[in-house]
Amino acid sequence: MFKYEVFCLHREPSPEVKDAGIPVQDLPRCKKENCTGLLRPHVVWFGEGLDPAVLESADQELKECDLCLVVGTSSVVYPAAMFAPEVASRGVPVAEINMEETDVTAGLGFHFQGAAGSIVPEVLAKHEGVAVNPSSAFIRYKKLEK
């Protein structure tokens, strides 16, 4: 279901960083010919910028979506923090799944409070033909009034 991507760092950052805690020989390396660069997950770390093509693609998807799930975020890091409010302003249902309410919660349609690892499977199960038990201890659901 999920695809994880990695790409070569061309020897950055240094594996000698004190808090790495992983033996250098155990770090994943690029297998391309003539390259031994470190591999990393296809994610954006704090302080890194987003690829403009990724932002453009996200913007297009958000313009066309008919439902938006916001999972496990503080909703304070831009540009991603603006996505859910922009979608909600078009009248599209937005469900926030988070350990606590955020600054944008009140402007969204739904808030599921709790651990994403427990809530997301329950929310998606309904769409797989398996009913979600609304009294489940794993899910606290609140329809937000506007």
C-alpha angles and dihedrals in degrees: 000000000000125000119209118198131195132187138189119272095196091232098316133157104028116254086216091077105131098230096049092099092188121107109248092236089058096055114108114253135199112262096203116120113275093006129103096166120148118262124223136182118273094255138115113246123207110283095024123114124236121248107256090227090056091051091049091050092048091049091052093048091049091051090055102038123111094195132026126200116197108196129191104339138130089220091222102099113090142252090022092049090069097053100082096043090049092051092045090051088063090057093254115144111254122192119196116204110192145132090249140006117277135208089270098045095098091056094053129081102236139019123198108191119206144050114337091219089063101034103044095057090049093048093047094043090072089063092051091060095264115118118232114229104232091202092056115135089225097063133054110183126191126183105213119226116222 
